[in-house]
Amino acid sequence: MKTKVSSRTVFIAIVAALGGILFGYDTAVISGTTEVVKMQFGLSTGGEGWYVGCALIGSILGVLIAGMMSDFLGRKKTMLISALLFSISAIGCAVSQDFTQLVIFRIVGGFGIGIVSIVSPVYISEVSPAEVRGTMVSLYQLFITIGFLLAYLANYLILKGTSMADYWRPMLGAEAVPDILFLVLIFFIPESPRWLAVRGEREDKSEEWKALREPGILKAVLIGSAIAILGQFMGVNAVLYYGPKIFADAGFEDPLFSTVLVGVVNMLTTVIALAIIDKVGRKQLVWWGVGGMIFCLLMIGLYFLPATSLPTWFMLTFFLLYVFCTAISISAVVFVLLSEMYPNRVRGLAMSIAGFALWIGTYLIGQLTPWMLETLTPAGTFFLFAFMCLPYLWIMYKHVPNTTGKTLEEIEEYWRGSNKQSIK
């Protein structure tokens, strides 16, 4: 039976998904500013890693409180807070007078990322019919990729069109434009009906923590946390943060333009994933996508081996194919799964725990990638990413149920052990 989704529901989901643009822009814009910031402030390799990773500290702090904040204040007010934090960050970064100020405002932006990465998918999941929930939540991932592409385009166009020595300022400050749109439109959407329905049960926070310790729910939280953190060690964020550096090391004459191609493929592939996720299913997309990721990562690693002498088109082809496989599988699926795995009364808190694991992994990758590229070599780094795909596949096969087309209540029953046969 085909589910008809009202235009009002679509509008509400799109507004919430706009937070993904800010997430994507704030995450990817860093790639075009790293080298100039490193030179301007005389940063070491460790300092470069801190510049990239400092926003992730804010993200980790953001996810730690996002669940409790959204459970206490509501999803809508929490999204408003995240939008304000993005504004402060964008304007603050653009006018920073020294490296310390720049880091502080990057951390503020990271705080906004951490909050929106929890509350937006949860909100969309709660307002969407079960049959199209995957598509609706995937709007958030689509908007993340749009944010990536906007950041890559802004970096490319600003670099080509300005003679400013500190061109990183307009790159970071341009985030204020989509943020204002997000901030205004939030006032035109309602509060989550599921949050309103259970708000009275959340007056005693100890009951929420107690529910998390129930065997079935605890298992769901641990599995969600495992796939969240492992997904970061499969190369995705290394590409986002250090794409221009990787392309430069590979011998490309215009690494920023190659990064724009990455953003285009990422966004277009996510459109495909959005169209098929509720038809093909979450787990099936992961099987094929991660299998393709492993092959592409091995080919990219092969390109960087000193003994090989392959053309740059070889590396670019498999790099873009890797982005395709990633965007259609783990990137499209992760926020959908995490937003639908948990019961209504603990969803915000459980999402915070899984989100905390995700951002810990992202922070580690942001800090370790320069070291890995330098110590393990690019070839060794990409071979390691390929290996890390294997435990992810095993967990998805062994422990993650097929949630496609199931209501949030049916999924809750599965984790409690009363609905094992209908969800496998």
N, C-alpha and C positions, 0 to 999 in steps of 0.2 A: 504493500500500500504506500503510495507516494505521499509524503508529508508536505503540506503547503506552508511555507514560511511567510509571515506577513512582512510587508515592507518596513513596518515599524520595528520588528525584531531585527531585521537586517541592519537598519540604521543604528540601532542601539549597539549591536555587535561591532559595527564599523567604528563608531565613536570610541568604544573601549579599546579596539584594536589599534587606534591611532597611537596609543602608548608604545606600540611596537616600533613605530617610526623613530621615536625618540631613543628607545633602546638601541635600535640598529645604528642610528646616526652617531650617537655618543660612543658606541663600541667601535665602529669602523673608522671614524674620522681621525682617530689617533694614528692610523697607519701612514697618513700623509704628512704628519707633523713630527714624527719621531726623530728623523735625521736632523732637521733644522733646529729643533729644541735641544737635541744633544750637542750640536755645535755651538749654539748661542749661549748655553749655560755650562758648557765644558763638562758634560756628563761622562762618567765611565760606563762600562758595560752594565755594571750593577745599577748605576743611576738611570740608565736607559730603561732597564727592567722595572725600576721603581716608578718612573714616569708612566709607563704603560700600565703597571699593576696597581697604582695608587687608587684609581677609580674603582678597582675591584674590591679594595678594602671597604669603600663606601657601599658597594653592592652587597657584600657579605653582611654588613651591619643592617642594610635595608631589608634583606630577606629575613633576618632574625626577628625583626619587629613587624614585618608586613602582615603576617598572618594574624597576629594578635591585634594589630591596629585595625585591620579590615573586619575582624570579628567584633571588635568593640565599637568602632566608629561607623562601620558599614563600608561596602565596596566603593561607593561613589565618592564619599569624602576622602577616602584613602587615595583614589586616583587624582583628586584635586591636589592633595598634598604633594604627590609625586610630580605633577605638572609644575607646581611652584618651585620645587627643588631644581628641576631642569632649567627653568628660567634664571634662577640665581646662578647656576653653574655656567650657562652659556655666556651671560653678560659678564660674570666675574672673570672667566678665563680670558675673554677678549680684552679686558682692561688690566690684567695682572701685571704688577710691576717687577716681580721677581719670581724665581722658581718655586719658592715656598708658597706664595699666593696661588700660583698656578696649580700646584698639587692640592691645596686646600679646596679650591673650586672644582677640581676634577673629582675629588672625594665626594663633594656635595652632589655632583651629577651622578656619580656611582650609587649614592644613596637612593636617588630617584629611580635609577635602573633597577636596583634590587626590589624596591617596592612595587613598581609597575610590572615586573616580571612575574610577580605572584598574583597581584590583584586583578590584572586585566584578563588573563586566561580563566581564572576562577569565576569572574563576573560573567564572561561570555558563556562558559560552561553551564552556569546556573540559569541563564535566560534562554538557552537553546533547546529545541526538541531533540530527543535522543537520536532520531534517524539522521539528523544533519549536524549533530554536535561536532563531529570531527571536522567538517567543512567550516563551520562557524568559528571554532577555536583556531583553526588553521589560518583564518584571516589575520590573527595576531602574528603568526610566523611570516605571512606574506608581507605585512607592514614592516616587520623587522628587516626583511630583505629590501624593501623599498627604502628604508632608512640607510641600509648599507650602500645601496646604489646612489642615493642622494649625497652621502658623505664622499663616496669615491668621485662622483661628478664634481662636487664642490671643491674637493682637493685639486682635481685636475684643472678645472677652469680657473680657480684662484691662482694656482701656480703659474699657469700660462698667461694670465691676464694682469698680473701685478708685478711691480718691481720692489715691493716691500721686502726688507730683509727678514722681518718677523711675520711672514705670511701665515703663520700658524694662528694668528689672532682672528682674522675673518673666518678661517676654517672652523675653529671651535665656536665662534660667536654666532655663526649662521644657524645653529640649532634653535635659536630663539624663535625663528619663523614658524616651523611646524609646531613648536611648543605652544605658541599663542593660540593656534587653531584648536589644539587638543584641550587647552584650558577653557576656552569659550564653550566648546561643544559639550563638555561634561555637564554643564548646567541644564542641558536639554534632554538628558536621559534619566530614567527612574532608578531608584535603589533596587538591588537584586531581590526578587520576590522570595527566593529561598532563604536569603539572609533575614528578611523581615519575618518569615515564618518561624525561624528557630532562635531569634534574638533573645527571647526570654530565657532560653536554656543556657545562655552564655553568661548569665550574671555571676555564676560561680566558676572561675577559671580552673579551679582544682579538678572539677568534674571533666573538663575537656582534656587535661593532662592524664587523668585516670583512664579515659576512654582510649587514649593513644597506646596505653599499655596492654590493652586487650590483645590476645594472641593474633587474631586475624588482621586487625588493624595495624598492629606493630609490624607484622610481616609485610603488609602493603607499603608502609612507610620505608622500611629497610630496602625493599625492592626498588621503589621509586628513587630513593637516594642513590642506590647503586647505579642505575641506568643514567641518572643525572650526572654523577661525577665521572663515570667511565666515558660518557659521550664527549667529554672535554679533552680526553687523551687520545682521540682518534684524528687529530689534526685540524679540526674545524677552526678553532679560535687562533691557532698559530697562523693559519692562512689569513684570517681577518686582521690580526694585529700586525703581522710582519710580511704581508703580501708583497709590497714594493721592494723590501729588502731581499726576499727570496727570489723575486724576478731579476733584481739587479745582480745577485750572485750567480744566477743562471745565464747571465750574459745578454739580457734584454736591454735594448737601447732606450725604451720608454716604459719603465716599470709601472708608472702610475696609469698609463693607458691600458696596460694589460690587467691592472687591478680593476679598472672600470668594466672590462669584459667579464671578469669574475662576478662583479655585482649584477650585470645584465643576466648572465646565465643563472645565477642564484635566484633572482626575482622571477624570471620566466618559468623556471622549473618548479618553484613554489606554487605558481598558478596552476600548473598541471597537478601537483600534489593535492592542492585544495579541491580540485574537481574530482579526484578519484579516491580520496582517503576513506570516504564512507562507502564506497563501492568495492574497492579492492581489500580494504582492511588495514589496520595498523601494523600487525605482525608481518603480513605478506610484503608490505612496502619495505620493512626493515630487512627481511631475508635478501631480497634482490638488491636493495640499495647498498647495504653494508658489504655484500659480496663484491659488488662493483667497486666500492671504496678500497677494499683490500687490493684488488688487482691494480687499480690506478696508483695507489700509494707505492706499490712495488715498482711500477714503471717509472714513477717520478724519482724514486731512490736510485733506480738503475741509471737514469740520466745523469745524476750527480756523481756516479762512481768515476774515479780518476781514469780507470782503464777503458771507459767508453768515450766515444766521440760522436754524440748524437746531435742532430740539428735542434734549434730552439723550438721549431714547430712541434717536435715530438713531445717536449716538456709541456708546452702550452696546451696541446691537445688533451693529454692525460690530466693536466691540472684542471681544465674546464670540465672534463668528464667526471673527475673526482667531485667537483663542486655540484655537478648535476646529481650524482649518486647520493651525496650528502643531503642536498636540499629536498630530494624526493623521499628520503627515508628518515634518518634520525632527527634532522632539523624540523621536519614537518610533524613528526610524531611525538616528540618529547613533551611539548607543552599540552598537547591533547591528552596524552596518557596521564600526566601529573595532575591535570585539572579535573579528571573524571575518576581517579582511582580511590578517592577517599569519601567517607560519609559526610553528609551535610554539616553535622554539628562539630566536626573537627577539620573540615576541609582547609580553612585558612591556616591553622596551626600546622597541619601535616604538610601543606604546600610550602610553608616556611622552612620546615626541616629539609625537605627534598631540594628546595631552592638553595638552601645553605650549602648542601653538598655540591650542587651545580656550580655555585660561585666560588667555592673553595677550589674545585678543579680548574675553573677558568682563571683564577688568580695564580695558581701554580703554573699553568701553561704560559700565562703572560710573563711570569718571572723567569721560567726555565728555558723558554724557547731561544733567547739569545745565547744562553750557555750551551744548549744542545746543538745549535747550529755551529757554534764555535768549537765545541769539544767532541761531539759525536760526528760532526760534519753533516751537511744537509742530507747526504745519502743515509747515514745512520739514523738521523732524526725521522725521516719518512718511513724507513723500515720499522722503527719502533712504533710509529703510529699505526702501521698495518697490523702489527702483532696485537696491539691493544684493542683491535676490533673483535678479536676472538672471544674474550670473556663477555663482551657486550652481547654477542650473538647467543652465547650459551644461556645467559640470564633471560633473554627474551624468549628463547625456546622453552626453557624449563620452568620459569616462574611467573611469567606475565600472561594473564588471561586475554582472550580475545574480547575486547570491550565494544567492538563495532556494533552499532545499532541497539545497544543495551541502555536502559535508563540508569540514572545515577543510583537509584534505589536497588535495582537488580545487581549492580556492581557491588554495592555495599553488602548485599546478602551473600554474594560469592565469597568475599573476604571473611565473612562471619561463618562460612561453612555450610550455609543452608541452600546454596544455589550452584553447586559445583558442576552439575550436569549440563545446565543451560549455557554456561560460559566456560569455554575451554581455551 
